Structures are given as structure tokens and as C-alpha cells.
Amino acid sequence: MLTLRPASPIDAPLILQYIRELAEYEREPEAAVATLEDLHRHAFSDHPLVHVVMAEWDGQPAGFALWFLNFSTWEGKPGIYLEDLFVRPAFRGRGIGKALLKHLAALALKEGWTRFVWQVLDWNTPAIEFYEAHGAQVMRPWLTCRVEGEALRRLAQDA
């Protein structure tokens, strides 16, 4: 049986493990440098910047969704940005990913938020097919832009 619940600070080590497992799956294990301190500061402080939903199957840790609010200037309303959705391989095919998506979609509607957005790697065909099967529109004309590391320092120079 599936249980979804908000994460608590005691879940931080497991969340960090999920992040590392997801980075391994996405072929970038060295990029997952988040720490327990980062999670406590940004997910479990008085003013959290991210929120986490834990998924358990028969009491066993099965996966998670980590999200935060974004904002549509055109609609004048917030929305959910799903940063990570991960279900451990042993628990896939049981509807856990779908349940996490439905949970966040219901939260968005309950709060009057208008969008639910995330990214998927272009090579991850099973995920793309899964998302499209659940009503997601893959926004192929939109390209992600990211500035990080030395490029971020250069851009910020003389600000």
C-alpha cells in the first residue's frame, strides 16, 4: 500500500540518498554535491525554499518529489516547479510516480495555482512517455538556460 507524506527533518539523510540515486540514474553522480546541512537549511527551516513529499510502499522508502513555487507573470499566479521526482527501481510500475504527480497537481488546484512544470532529459524516453501519458505537454520549443560556476561569477561581476 502506498503512503505519501510531507518530509520531516529526520528524512534528510534518505532525501540525500534519493538525490544521489537520481544523479546516478541521470549519469551525473559527481554533480550531486548537496549536503545534509543544505537540506536542513532549505527544506526544514522556518522559511523553507523547497518542499518534499515522501513515498512509502508498505512502510518501505520508495521515492520522493522535491518541489518549490515558481511564478507566472502572464497569469499573475504561482505554480509548482518539480525539481526532482524519483522512484527506486524496485518500486517502479506500482503507480508511485503517478501518485506523486497527482498529489502535486491536486495541491496546485487546491491552492489556486495555475501551473505544474518540470524538466526531463531528452534521452529519457521512458520518462517522457510516462509524463505524456499523464497529460504533460513536452515544451520542445522552449530551451533551458542555466548560468553556473565561473560563468555565474563573470555574469555577477560589477553588479
C-alpha angles and dihedrals in degrees: 000000000000124000124186119192140159113267120250129203091266087065094061096099091050092047089052089051091051090051090053093047090051091049089052091051090048090052096245107096092151091059094064100091099145115132136208088253090056091053094047092048097046105029105030107033127107088269107032119198094197135035128210132205115199122211121206128182113205088338094308121121105255109162149310147226121220116196145160138188123274127180135233111212090191093055096031091226140103125249138186121268110198107211098177136011115177134168118182112246093244090060100044120117094039098097096258096127090047091049091052091050091047091048092054093043090053091048091052092051093045091053094044093247115151107207142048112192137175141152131242128194112254092233094053096094096165091055093045091051091046093051094045090049087058096051102270117145110217102222097218096169091058117083124199117237120200133177117193144147116005092356089057091050091050092048091050093048113120092005 
